[in-house]
Amino acid sequence: MVVKSGYFFHIRLLGTFKRWSDSIRAPTFPLFEGYGEPVHSELVTKAMAARNSLWATFFLMGVVSMAWVARIPEIRDANGLNNGQLGLILLSSTVGAVSGAQLSGRLIHTFGTKPLISLSILIMPSGLILMGLSRTPITLIIGLFIMGLGYSIMDISCNTQAVAIEKLLQKRVMSSFHALWSCGAFATTVLGGAIAAHVSPRTNLVGVGIACLCLFIPSVMPLLPADLDDHDGGEEETSAKIPFFGKSVMPLWGMGIGLLGGLIAEGAASDWGAILLRDDMGFGKGVNASAFASFSLAMITSRFLGDKALDYFGLRKTVLIGGYVGGIGLGASIAVSVPISDTHPILALIIINIGFACAGLGIGPMFPAYILAASQIPGIASSVAIARVGVIGIAGYFIGPSITGAIAQVTSLPIAMTYPILMLLLAGYQSHIIKR
């Protein structure tokens, strides 16, 4: 049980800080659109320390959440599962993720982001370690559930903290956090593949889990405390509970559906890209991983450039351009490259990688844009708004690849990829929900 005391829960000092700063001639900073008055330099210093801390936390979150991806075939075999059984067991992570997202909004609104992040850094690595140790399906199910639960709590808590850091710094930094997540995810996937022939999945996952648990602890210490993270809406009157349906929450549903579309496309590109190149285009081991590499590197690039894009184009136009460019680029590349892969394999490989890169570039800034848009809805605390959008979007990320696989089972994978492509176009279209 979290104790409501000192460091985390010093009763709402935002008003005190404002009165204190009004009485002192504080240095001013350029105003950031929608974020009010200039912030005192001491708060900016704290926000910069929290930003650096959150960069590290997002990187480690990417490492832990994706560490098992390269070892999935071995974990499947160690637990005596076939592909169909594994697909069903993977749903346990979805249940954990949706449960965590549903709970986290209210908990953050009550206790603040830092206590929830401090809790989730214990939960997430524990799930990964249990997955590495699993030798029976029930153990794997529990591990996946714990991983999904911890991931969604950390994800929503970290994004809520990121919104507060942006407000204090009065500049865009949200996309850079997600860029670090992508770097961590890419690094751990490459590491897992590189050591697969020499290190067992158990040693790999347990080692990563313990190492990240140790690194998480110092990384979260400089995060903003509860009196500075705006977790309860600050001076605006907000509630920890919002209706599931209704006029007041319809924008959140629209943004959640848009985010769901982007995450379904992301999951399909990550999970099915290599299989598409191997089974339907005839590329061997190593070369078939180029689609995932192109997608991941393009996403990392777009997220590092995303803050500038969000400033230049705005949230709405960034999502619109990303959805349409990504969807059309990926769809066109599959339509052109798959039929010519037998006769012109090099050209087909170049075209399909360009398509996956277009998808990565388009999807990259979407998650940050939708999160920021949700946090700006009047009358709803950012933590609650992000949690509601996250429930919808995270469910899509975990379920989407399974739906793509089911369609591929009765048709073909190139045809099944139409589903995530259409969802990516939908994500771009849903940008009309975001205020200009």
C-alpha positions in Angstrom: 0.0 0.0 0.0 1.4 3.4 -0.9 1.5 5.7 2.1 0.4 9.3 1.4 3.4 11.2 2.9 6.2 13.7 2.5 8.3 13.3 -0.6 5.5 12.0 -3.0 2.4 13.7 -1.6 3.3 17.1 -0.2 -0.2 18.7 -0.5 -0.5 20.4 -3.9 2.2 23.0 -3.7 1.6 24.3 -7.3 -0.4 27.3 -5.9 2.4 28.1 -3.4 5.1 27.9 -6.1 3.1 30.3 -8.2 2.7 32.9 -5.4 6.3 32.5 -4.5 7.5 33.0 -8.1 5.2 36.1 -8.5 6.9 37.8 -5.6 10.4 37.3 -7.1 11.7 38.8 -10.3 12.2 35.5 -12.1 14.0 35.1 -15.4 11.5 34.5 -18.3 11.5 31.9 -21.0 9.8 31.9 -24.4 6.2 31.0 -24.0 5.2 27.5 -25.2 1.8 27.6 -26.9 -1.0 26.7 -24.5 1.2 26.4 -21.4 0.7 29.7 -19.7 3.2 31.9 -17.8 7.0 31.7 -17.8 8.4 29.2 -15.3 10.9 30.1 -12.6 14.5 28.9 -13.2 14.5 26.5 -10.2 11.6 24.6 -11.6 13.2 24.6 -15.0 16.3 23.0 -13.4 14.1 20.3 -11.8 12.3 19.7 -15.0 15.6 19.3 -16.9 16.8 16.7 -14.4 13.4 15.0 -14.7 13.7 15.1 -18.5 17.1 13.4 -18.4 15.7 10.8 -16.0 12.7 10.1 -18.1 14.9 9.7 -21.2 16.7 6.9 -19.4 13.5 5.4 -18.1 11.9 5.3 -21.6 15.1 3.6 -22.9 15.0 0.9 -20.2 11.2 0.4 -20.7 11.9 -0.3 -24.4 14.6 -2.8 -23.5 12.5 -4.7 -21.0 9.3 -4.8 -23.1 11.0 -6.1 -26.3 13.8 -8.3 -24.8 11.9 -11.5 -25.3 10.9 -10.9 -29.0 14.0 -12.4 -30.5 13.7 -15.5 -28.2 10.0 -16.2 -28.9 10.5 -19.4 -31.0 12.7 -20.8 -28.2 10.3 -19.9 -25.4 7.5 -21.4 -27.5 9.4 -24.7 -27.8 10.5 -24.7 -24.1 6.9 -24.5 -23.1 5.8 -27.2 -25.6 3.5 -24.9 -27.5 2.5 -24.7 -31.2 1.8 -21.4 -33.0 -1.9 -21.5 -32.3 -1.5 -22.1 -28.6 1.2 -19.4 -28.4 -1.2 -17.0 -30.1 -3.9 -17.6 -27.4 -1.4 -17.4 -24.6 -0.2 -14.0 -25.9 -3.6 -12.6 -25.1 -2.7 -12.8 -21.4 -0.4 -9.8 -22.0 -3.3 -8.0 -23.5 -5.4 -8.6 -20.5 -2.6 -7.4 -18.2 -2.0 -4.3 -20.4 -5.7 -3.3 -20.5 -6.1 -3.9 -16.8 -3.1 -1.7 -16.0 -4.2 1.0 -18.3 -7.7 1.0 -16.8 -6.3 1.3 -13.2 -3.5 3.7 -13.8 -5.5 6.8 -14.6 -7.3 6.8 -11.3 -4.2 5.8 -9.3 -2.1 8.5 -11.0 -4.8 11.1 -10.3 -4.8 10.2 -6.7 -1.1 9.5 -5.9 0.9 11.1 -8.7 3.1 9.7 -11.5 6.4 9.0 -9.6 4.9 6.5 -7.1 3.3 4.5 -9.9 6.5 4.6 -12.0 8.4 3.4 -8.9 5.9 0.5 -8.5 6.0 -0.5 -12.2 9.8 -0.7 -12.4 9.4 -3.7 -10.0 6.5 -5.3 -11.9 7.8 -5.1 -15.4 11.2 -6.8 -15.0 9.6 -9.4 -12.7 7.3 -10.4 -15.6 10.3 -10.7 -18.0 12.3 -12.8 -15.5 9.3 -15.1 -15.1 8.9 -15.5 -18.8 12.5 -16.5 -19.1 12.1 -19.1 -16.4 8.9 -20.5 -17.7 8.7 -24.2 -18.6 5.0 -24.6 -18.4 2.2 -22.6 -20.2 0.7 -21.4 -16.9 4.0 -19.8 -15.9 4.3 -18.1 -19.2 0.8 -16.8 -19.0 1.5 -15.3 -15.5 4.7 -13.8 -16.7 3.0 -12.2 -19.8 0.2 -10.9 -17.7 2.6 -9.3 -15.2 4.7 -7.8 -18.1 1.6 -6.3 -19.7 0.3 -5.0 -16.4 3.6 -3.3 -15.5 4.2 -2.0 -19.0 0.9 -0.2 -19.3 1.2 1.3 -15.8 4.7 2.6 -16.6 3.7 3.8 -20.1 0.8 5.9 -18.9 2.6 7.2 -15.9 5.7 8.1 -17.9 3.6 9.9 -20.6 1.8 11.8 -17.9 5.1 12.9 -16.4 6.3 13.8 -19.9 3.4 16.2 -20.4 4.2 17.9 -17.1 7.9 18.2 -18.1 6.9 19.8 -21.4 4.8 22.4 -19.5 7.6 23.3 -17.2 10.3 23.5 -19.9 7.8 25.2 -22.3 9.2 23.2 -25.3 8.4 20.0 -27.1 10.2 17.0 -25.8 7.5 14.3 -25.9 8.6 12.7 -29.1 12.2 12.4 -27.9 11.1 10.2 -25.0 9.5 7.8 -27.5 12.6 7.9 -29.6 14.6 6.6 -26.6 12.0 3.8 -26.2 12.5 2.8 -29.8 16.2 2.9 -29.3 15.9 0.5 -26.3 13.5 -1.8 -28.2 15.8 -2.0 -31.2 18.9 -2.5 -29.2 17.5 -5.3 -27.1 16.1 -7.1 -30.2 19.4 -6.9 -32.0 21.2 -8.1 -28.8 18.8 -11.1 -28.4 19.3 -12.1 -32.0 23.1 -11.8 -31.8 23.5 -13.9 -28.7 20.8 -16.5 -29.5 23.4 -19.1 -30.6 25.5 -18.7 -27.5 23.1 -17.8 -24.6 19.9 -19.6 -23.5 16.7 -17.6 -23.4 16.6 -18.2 -19.6 20.0 -16.5 -19.1 19.2 -13.8 -21.6 15.8 -12.7 -20.2 16.7 -13.2 -16.5 20.0 -11.2 -17.0 18.2 -8.4 -18.8 15.5 -8.3 -16.2 17.9 -8.1 -13.2 20.1 -5.5 -15.0 17.2 -3.3 -15.9 15.7 -3.6 -12.4 19.0 -2.3 -11.0 19.2 0.5 -13.5 15.6 1.6 -13.2 16.1 2.5 -9.5 18.5 5.4 -10.0 16.9 6.4 -13.3 13.6 7.3 -11.6 15.0 9.2 -8.6 15.1 12.7 -10.3 11.6 12.5 -11.7 9.1 15.2 -10.8 7.4 14.6 -7.4 3.6 14.6 -7.1 3.4 18.3 -6.2 4.9 19.3 -9.6 3.6 16.6 -12.1 0.1 18.1 -12.5 -1.3 14.6 -12.0 -4.6 15.9 -10.7 -5.1 18.6 -13.2 -3.3 21.3 -11.2 -5.5 24.3 -10.5 -8.2 23.0 -12.8 -11.0 21.1 -11.1 -10.9 17.5 -12.4 -12.1 14.1 -11.4 -10.3 10.7 -11.2 -13.4 9.1 -12.8 -14.9 9.9 -16.2 -17.9 8.2 -17.9 -17.2 5.4 -20.3 -19.4 6.9 -23.0 -20.9 10.4 -23.4 -20.4 13.7 -25.1 -17.5 14.8 -22.8 -15.4 11.8 -23.6 -16.1 11.4 -27.3 -12.9 13.2 -28.3 -11.0 10.6 -26.2 -12.6 7.8 -28.1 -11.8 9.4 -31.4 -8.1 9.8 -30.4 -8.0 6.3 -29.0 -9.3 4.8 -32.2 -6.7 6.8 -34.1 -3.9 5.6 -31.8 -5.2 2.1 -32.1 -4.9 2.3 -35.9 -1.3 3.4 -35.6 -0.3 0.8 -33.1 -2.0 -2.0 -35.1 0.2 -1.0 -38.1 3.3 -0.8 -35.8 2.6 -4.3 -34.4 2.0 -5.8 -37.9 5.2 -4.2 -39.3 7.3 -5.5 -36.4 5.8 -9.0 -36.2 5.0 -9.9 -39.8 7.6 -8.0 -41.9 10.3 -10.7 -41.7 7.8 -13.5 -42.4 6.4 -11.5 -45.5 9.9 -11.3 -46.9 10.7 -14.9 -46.2 7.5 -16.7 -47.1 6.1 -14.5 -49.9 9.2 -13.0 -51.4 11.7 -15.7 -51.0 14.4 -13.9 -49.0 16.6 -16.0 -46.7 17.5 -15.6 -43.0 19.2 -12.3 -42.3 18.0 -10.5 -45.4 14.3 -11.0 -44.4 15.1 -9.0 -41.2 15.8 -5.9 -43.3 12.1 -4.9 -43.3 12.1 -4.7 -39.5 15.4 -2.9 -39.5 14.2 -0.3 -42.1 10.9 0.2 -40.1 12.7 0.6 -36.8 15.4 2.9 -37.9 12.9 5.1 -39.8 10.7 5.2 -36.6 13.7 6.2 -34.4 14.6 8.9 -36.9 11.1 10.3 -37.1 10.8 10.3 -33.3 14.1 12.2 -32.8 12.8 14.7 -35.4 9.3 14.5 -34.1 9.4 17.4 -31.7 10.4 19.8 -34.5 7.7 18.3 -36.7 5.1 18.8 -34.0 6.1 22.4 -33.5 6.2 23.1 -37.3 3.1 21.3 -38.5 1.1 21.0 -35.3 -0.3 17.8 -33.8 -3.2 17.5 -36.2 -1.2 17.8 -39.5 1.6 15.7 -38.2 -0.8 12.8 -37.6 -2.6 13.4 -40.9 0.6 13.4 -43.0 2.1 10.4 -41.1 -1.0 8.2 -41.5 -1.4 8.8 -45.2 2.2 8.8 -46.2 2.9 5.6 -44.1 -0.2 3.8 -45.2 0.1 4.6 -48.9 3.8 4.0 -49.0 3.6 0.6 -47.3 0.6 -0.5 -49.4 2.1 0.5 -52.7 5.4 -1.2 -51.8 3.7 -4.5 -51.1 1.5 -4.3 -54.2 4.6 -3.7 -56.4 7.4 -5.7 -54.8 5.7 -9.1 -54.0 4.7 -9.8 -57.7 8.2 -9.0 -59.0 10.2 -10.6 -56.2 10.8 -13.8 -58.3 12.1 -11.9 -61.4 13.7 -8.8 -59.9 14.6 -9.7 -56.3 17.0 -6.8 -55.7 14.5 -4.2 -56.9 11.7 -5.9 -54.9 13.9 -5.8 -51.8 14.6 -2.1 -52.2 11.0 -1.2 -52.8 9.6 -3.2 -49.9 12.2 -1.7 -47.5 11.2 1.8 -48.7 7.6 0.9 -47.9 8.4 -0.2 -44.4 10.6 2.9 -43.9 7.6 5.1 -44.9 5.5 3.3 -42.3 8.1 3.8 -39.7 8.4 7.5 -40.5 4.7 8.0 -40.5 3.9 6.1 -37.3 6.8 7.5 -35.3 5.3 10.8 -34.1 1.7 9.5 -33.9 1.8 8.1 -30.4 3.3 11.4 -28.9 0.9 13.5 -30.9 -2.2 11.6 -29.8 -1.0 11.6 -26.1 -0.4 15.3 -26.2 -3.8 16.0 -27.8 -5.5 13.9 -25.1 -3.7 15.7 -22.3 -5.1 19.1 -23.5 -8.8 18.3 -23.3 -10.4 20.8 -20.9 -11.9 19.4 -17.7 -10.1 16.0 -17.7 -6.8 15.5 -15.9 -4.0 14.5 -18.3 -3.5 11.2 -16.4 -7.1 10.1 -16.8 -7.3 11.2 -20.5 -4.0 9.4 -21.4 -5.2 6.3 -19.6 -8.5 6.2 -21.5 -6.8 6.7 -24.9 -4.1 4.2 -23.8 -6.7 1.5 -22.9 -8.0 1.6 -26.5 -4.6 2.0 -28.2 -2.6 -0.6 -26.2 -5.3 -3.2 -26.8 -4.8 -2.7 -30.5 -1.1 -3.1 -30.2 -1.4 -6.5 -28.6 -4.4 -7.8 -30.5 -3.7 -6.4 -34.0 -0.9 -8.8 -35.0 -3.1 -11.8 -34.1 -5.9 -10.5 -36.3 -3.4 -10.0 -39.2 -2.3 -13.6 -38.7 -5.9 -14.9 -38.7 -6.6 -13.1 -42.0 -3.4 -14.5 -43.4 -4.4 -18.0 -42.4 -7.5 -17.9 -44.7 -6.0 -15.7 -47.5 -2.4 -14.8 -47.7 0.0 -12.5 -45.8 0.2 -9.9 -48.5 -3.6 -9.6 -48.6 -3.7 -9.7 -44.8 -1.4 -6.7 -44.6 -4.2 -4.7 -46.1 -5.7 -4.7 -42.6 -2.9 -2.8 -40.8 -2.5 -0.5 -43.9 -6.1 0.5 -43.7 -5.8 1.0 -39.9 -2.8 3.3 -40.5 -4.9 5.3 -43.0 -7.6 5.4 -40.4 -5.1 6.8 -37.8 -4.3 9.6 -40.3 -8.0 10.3 -40.9 -8.8 10.5 -37.1 -6.5 13.5 -36.9 -9.6 15.6 -37.5 -10.5 14.9 -33.9 -7.5 16.9 -32.8 -8.1 20.6 -32.3 -6.1 22.9 -34.6 
